[in-house]
Amino acid sequence: MTQVDIARAISAMRAAGYPDVRVVFRKGSIIVEAAPEAASNTSRPKTQERVIIL
């Protein structure tokens, strides 16, 4: 996975309505996910989490 792939996944999450996105690096994988509610600065509730697998 390249930096461009990660940037695309982040852009897709933001386009899906998640302004706060985090990237988690684990052994053998990279996960792009919506940031937890506690870390979010927005007051808009997130009703559904989306996972984008690359």
C-alpha positions as CSV (number, residue, x, y, z in Angstrom):
1,M,0.0,0.0,0.0
2,T,1.4,3.4,-1.0
3,Q,0.9,6.9,0.5
4,V,-1.5,7.6,-2.4
5,D,-3.7,4.6,-1.5
6,I,-3.9,5.9,2.1
7,A,-4.7,9.4,0.9
8,R,-7.5,8.0,-1.3
9,A,-9.0,6.1,1.5
10,I,-8.9,9.1,3.8
11,S,-10.6,11.2,1.0
12,A,-13.3,8.6,0.6
13,M,-14.0,8.5,4.3
14,R,-14.3,12.3,4.4
15,A,-16.6,12.2,1.3
16,A,-18.7,9.7,3.1
17,G,-19.3,12.2,5.9
18,Y,-16.6,11.4,8.4
19,P,-14.5,14.6,8.9
20,D,-12.3,12.9,11.6
21,V,-10.4,10.0,10.2
22,R,-7.5,8.0,11.8
23,V,-5.0,5.7,10.2
24,V,-3.9,2.7,12.3
25,F,-0.7,0.8,11.4
26,R,-0.5,-2.7,12.6
27,K,1.9,-5.5,11.7
28,G,1.0,-6.4,8.1
29,S,-1.9,-4.1,7.7
30,I,-3.0,-0.5,7.5
31,I,-6.5,0.5,8.7
32,V,-8.3,3.7,7.8
33,E,-11.3,4.3,10.1
34,A,-13.6,6.9,11.5
35,A,-12.1,8.5,14.6
36,P,-13.7,7.5,17.9
37,E,-16.5,9.8,19.1
38,A,-14.5,11.1,22.1
39,A,-11.7,12.3,19.7
40,S,-14.1,14.0,17.4
41,N,-14.5,17.8,17.6
42,T,-17.7,17.9,15.7
43,S,-21.1,17.9,17.3
44,R,-22.7,15.9,14.5
45,P,-23.5,12.3,15.5
46,K,-22.0,9.5,13.4
47,T,-24.7,6.9,13.0
48,Q,-22.9,4.3,10.9
49,E,-19.2,3.5,10.6
50,R,-17.9,2.6,7.1
51,V,-14.9,0.4,6.5
52,I,-13.0,0.7,3.3
53,I,-10.7,-2.3,2.5
54,L,-7.9,-1.7,0.0
